[in-house]
Amino acid sequence: ITTGDLELKKLVYLYIINYARRQPEAALKVVDQFQKDAQSPDPLIRALAIRTMGCIRIPKIVGFLVPTLKLALRDKDDYVKKTAAICTVKLYDIDQEVVFEEEFVPKLRELISEGNPMVVFNAVAALTEIGMKSGKDVFNMNSNMLSGLAAALSECNEWGQIYLLDALAAYEPDEKEAATILQRVSPQLKNKNAGVSMSAIKVIMKYLPLVESKSARKSALDALRPPLITLLNHSIHPPEIQYVALRNINLIIQKFPDLLTGFQYLKEFFSEFNDPIYVKIEKLEIMVKLAADSNIDLILTEFKNYAKEADTEFVRKAVRAIGRCAIKLTSKAQKCVHVLLELIKTGVNYVVQEAIIVIKDIFRKYPNKYEQIIGVLCDNLDSLDEPEAKASMVWIIGEYSHRISNSDELLENFADSFETEGTQVQLAILTAVVKLFLHKQEEAGDLVKKVLEICTKKVDNPDLRDRGFVYWRLLYQNPETARAVVLGKKPEISDQTFQVESKTLDELLRNINTLSSIFHKPPAQLVKGDRTVSFKTKGQGDSDEDEDEDEDEDEDEDEDEDEDEEETQANGTAAPSSGPANILGMLDDGPATAKTASAPVSASANGASPVLVLNSTRGQNYKGLEVAASFGQNDDEEITLTLFMKNNTPQALTKFLFKFNNNFLGLQITPPFTPPAISPGQSIQYTCILSEDGKINLQNFGQLQAALKTQLGVSFFYIPFTEWSYLFDREEVIEDAKDFLQSWEELEDHTQALPNVKDHSPKFIQERLEAIGMKKMAYRSLDAASNHACMFLSSSIKEEDVLVEIEFKGGNLIAHCKSESEELANLVIRIVDSALSA
């Protein structure tokens, strides 16, 4: 190891790294040589020694590595500083606390202003990794750092450019900074590396709304077009890269619809014969979004050609795309219908059926406008064999039964095979026959009676049977009401091309070039417990309370935190992502001063069994006071907390302070908190009332972080909370269907998939949610063939209405929540997930 041969020294160091985990004590014997090499006049040897020490991942190396690394970060050679920056991350993996205690993070921030691109890139990479792992804003970006990032941007390698661009995308600039950074970033749009180009696009999409100058905004948008098109070039990028680019373009054109509508850009989305199907479908989707009056002729010609291809899946989507264009562009709907008729005349079975399906939607969008084509549709009745196509044709016949001379004969042919059809077709036949009867009572009397008898006496499907009874009673008791209900004006089908909500779209655009933008789902729906770190300007940040809390977190983390976290997780309780916050605002060891108050609040805790939350193996900073806890409700329906405390110390405990950290329910103790003195070995039970007036923080959902202070010091622990029925007010829910519908239409939707729910039966869902205090308003089957249905529920929490929809779709469950409070809507979604997954 003392050899002067650099190549031989590298081999020896590599051997030490590989065997250090197996023989850590032996590895420590050569640390002295590492430290000597770290002071070698040769910068390559200094860097090699630092890199090797960082790769020996054993706790005992920390004491030797810290002083060596401090010197290396101030080294005069840029290569050594670059190596030291990366080694800081390795030190963080070994000991998280020492990185913050020894102020390595500020040293990394100083390197960003060094000027050398290699050093800047590695410092940014190290800060990014530490920030992601700790969940903290470690950048604290200032103008000098911003200038350093921008200056190094054009001189780094491709990996470095991506790190720098992602750091810029996470920063929140002011208008002047945004304009400057846009100018610095724009050249990276022309980078031949797709990752760099997409990262530059992400920065521009993030900063563009901050620029008020119209000319600057137009210039930035103009600069976006060429790189977006280049990403679709077959000769440069493989299909996988093209698909990722297409998914991101799909989002961008929803924000800027006119960005790529010109012919020179539109033709780049035409499908090639050798494109994979997933690329073809995405191009098709984008062309529908780009469709406008100026280019619809070209797009329809292209779609018509697609409908003649051999791939049936692609052909079907192309036919549907024509129908979507008709719905989107009212002035060009006639041309779209003409193209569909031409496709029907080809006689290709699956093309005809798909065309009939989309024409039904066109009829809904433009009632009584294109009924002259019904004769062409009826000529193809014999070719229909798919349930959706049959249901669509039956709907058309029923809707226009008063204009089709032989509509009764056509529907009677469908009714003859009623019992062998699928539910989707049966429901369509039932409604169509009732419409026929309301238009032609004499001709359809026997037919409607026949179909209603089958529905009410011979079928087992409850939706079909219930609808049959409803129609029967309407026709028997009040034909005029039946006419108003069945033949009443229907809501027009709307254009769903730009279906992503603006708020969700902005979040997806902030995550361009990530999985979020590919799946078109926010990060929270892709990764459980995801963290988002927002970088702020130095001096611009949180409130004093939050700053104090963060400082106290750093100062008061217990030295055995890692062991406590492992033990806590082993006992089934989630460990906090960082050290305990100074909830009480005082961490001195002197006796606490309790407020003078009356006798303890008396309340009954008729809740769950107590859970042990603090002892020698649970919680943090255990001082000898063992604590169990449970939640309950008193006679006034107030939430209560009962603490079961046992004094395992040799002295009496006489003064107490208790507080919850900001939690997902906003719960806080209602003062006073005055438990009686606890003698050595004594156990007591103390109940207090909780208020719901605190700030909601969803970070630690399902558990409340608490701090309990005695004269011995402060202990921290988590109390699990799953008593959801305590939160909902059953008497304040919306019960009127009209009020519910009006509120539903006015409020913003919040959505989350429910992948952990095992039982998808409506009965189970209803029972679970009604048990926690919700009220079922309605259940609707949208498509029985595909098990697409939805259940609507009303709830009230914290004196606010929260409306819930559980959507059953394709074997999956999706929860929709609407409320005037976004926080409560997100809270209730999490509660629904927890209640159904338990």
Stockholm file with secondary structure:
# STOCKHOLM 1.0

chainA/1-838         ITTGDLELKKLVYLYIINYARRQPEAALKVVDQFQKDAQSPDPLIRALAIRTMGCIRIPKIVGFLVPTLKLALRDKDDYVKKTAAICTVKLYDIDQEVVFEEEFVPKLRELISEGNPMVVFNAVAALTEIGMKSGKDVFNMNSNMLSGLAAALSECNEWGQIYLLDALAAYEPDEKEAATILQRVSPQLKNKNAGVSMSAIKVIMKYLPLVESKSARKSALDALRPPLITLLNHSIHPPEIQYVALRNINLIIQKFPDLLTGFQYLKEFFSEFNDPIYVKIEKLEIMVKLAADSNIDLILTEFKNYAKEADTEFVRKAVRAIGRCAIKLTSKAQKCVHVLLELIKTGVNYVVQEAIIVIKDIFRKYPNKYEQIIGVLCDNLDSLDEPEAKASMVWIIGEYSHRISNSDELLENFADSFETEGTQVQLAILTAVVKLFLHKQEEAGDLVKKVLEICTKKVDNPDLRDRGFVYWRLLYQNPETARAVVLGKKPEISDQTFQVESKTLDELLRNINTLSSIFHKPPAQLVKGDRTVSFKTKGQGDSDEDEDEDEDEDEDEDEDEDEDEEETQANGTAAPSSGPANILGMLDDGPATAKTASAPVSASANGASPVLVLNSTRGQNYKGLEVAASFGQNDDEEITLTLFMKNNTPQALTKFLFKFNNNFLGLQITPPFTPPAISPGQSIQYTCILSEDGKINLQNFGQLQAALKTQLGVSFFYIPFTEWSYLFDREEVIEDAKDFLQSWEELEDHTQALPNVKDHSPKFIQERLEAIGMKKMAYRSLDAASNHACMFLSSSIKEEDVLVEIEFKGGNLIAHCKSESEELANLVIRIVDSALSA
#=GR chainA/1-838 SS CCCSCHHHHHHHHHHHHHHHTTCHHHHHTTHHHHHHHTTCSSHHHHHHHHHHHHHCCCGGGHHHHHHHHHHHHTCSSHHHHHHHHHHHHHHHHHCHHHHHHTTHHHHHHHHHTSCCHHHHHHHHHHHHHHHHHHTSCCCCCCHHHHHHHHHHTTTSCHHHHHHHHHHHHHBCCCHHHHHHHHHHHGGGGGCSSHHHHHHHHHHHHHHGGGCCCHHHHHHHHHHHHHHHHHTTCTTTSCHHHHHHHHHHHHHHHHHSTTTTCSHHHHGGGSCCTTSCHHHHHHHHHHHHHHCCTTTHHHHHHHHHHHTTSSCHHHHHHHHHHHHHHHHHCGGGHHHHHHHHHHHHTTCCHHHHHHHHHHHHHHHHHSTTTSGGGHHHHHTTGGGCCSHHHHHHHHHHHHHTTTTCTTHHHHHHHHHHTGGGSCHHHHHHHHHHHHHHHHHCHHHHHHHHHHHHHHHHHTCCCHHHHHHHHHHHHHHHHCHHHHHHHHSSCCCCCCCCTTCSCHHHHHHHHHTTTSHHHHHTSCHHHHSTTCCCCCBCCTTCCSCHHHHHHHHHHHHSCCTTHHHHHHHHHHTTCCCCSSSCCCSSSCCCSSCCCCCCCCSCCCCCCCSSCCEEEESSSSSBSCCSEEEEEEEEECTTCCEEEEEEEEECSSSCBCCCEEEECSBTTCCEECSCCCCCCBCTTCEEEEEEEEESCSCBCGGGTTEEEEEEEETTEEEEEEEECCCGGGTBCGGGSCCCHHHHHHHHHHSCEEEEECTTCCCCCHHHHHHHHHHTTCEEEEEEEEEGGGTEEEEEEEEEETTEEEEEEEEEETTEEEEEEECSCHHHHHHHHHHHHHHHHC
#=GC SS_cons         CCCSCHHHHHHHHHHHHHHHTTCHHHHHTTHHHHHHHTTCSSHHHHHHHHHHHHHCCCGGGHHHHHHHHHHHHTCSSHHHHHHHHHHHHHHHHHCHHHHHHTTHHHHHHHHHTSCCHHHHHHHHHHHHHHHHHHTSCCCCCCHHHHHHHHHHTTTSCHHHHHHHHHHHHHBCCCHHHHHHHHHHHGGGGGCSSHHHHHHHHHHHHHHGGGCCCHHHHHHHHHHHHHHHHHTTCTTTSCHHHHHHHHHHHHHHHHHSTTTTCSHHHHGGGSCCTTSCHHHHHHHHHHHHHHCCTTTHHHHHHHHHHHTTSSCHHHHHHHHHHHHHHHHHCGGGHHHHHHHHHHHHTTCCHHHHHHHHHHHHHHHHHSTTTSGGGHHHHHTTGGGCCSHHHHHHHHHHHHHTTTTCTTHHHHHHHHHHTGGGSCHHHHHHHHHHHHHHHHHCHHHHHHHHHHHHHHHHHTCCCHHHHHHHHHHHHHHHHCHHHHHHHHSSCCCCCCCCTTCSCHHHHHHHHHTTTSHHHHHTSCHHHHSTTCCCCCBCCTTCCSCHHHHHHHHHHHHSCCTTHHHHHHHHHHTTCCCCSSSCCCSSSCCCSSCCCCCCCCSCCCCCCCSSCCEEEESSSSSBSCCSEEEEEEEEECTTCCEEEEEEEEECSSSCBCCCEEEECSBTTCCEECSCCCCCCBCTTCEEEEEEEEESCSCBCGGGTTEEEEEEEETTEEEEEEEECCCGGGTBCGGGSCCCHHHHHHHHHHSCEEEEECTTCCCCCHHHHHHHHHHTTCEEEEEEEEEGGGTEEEEEEEEEETTEEEEEEEEEETTEEEEEEECSCHHHHHHHHHHHHHHHHC
//
